[in-house]
């Protein structure tokens, strides 16, 4: 990144110090707070907050702010995600998966690619979630399921209702262990 720094220094007539360069790199990483970036760059911990503010205000050190923007632009050019780039990448992944005989992966890559290209829209609807059903609707649904799948509702053994010992009024189901389940 020396050429970018040199052009900024020439344009503003000011040189970037090593601390300013380190501060800018930490800011662009986006991991630390502004104050922590100043501390990591070597500024006094007691004045790091003020120094970070001064470096980023754009009036006192415009060349630092411009250097930060150039670093961000370079990072975006290097790692940036574009629609065309993603379409091309997914196409290559799809071909590679297909050549390797991994058809499920190839189909998934093509599905994502078509959605990204705007050819398809993934619409999923959830119908009759239990939260939205009334008690009568739930009872009716259970009755229809019982008719359709009677074996799922068969309970082996005997059972009796008992009250919770703590007196909370919760009814528990006690299973008679005489018959194996």
Secondary structure by P-SEA (a helix, b strand, c coil): caaaaaaaaaaacccccaaaaaaaaaaaaccccaaaaaaaacccccaaaaaaaaaccccccaaaaaaaaaaaaaaaaaccccaaaaaaaaaaaaaaaaaacaaaaaaaaaaaaaaaaccccbbbbbccccccccaaaaaaaaaaaaaaccccccccbbbbbbcccccccbbbbbbcccccc
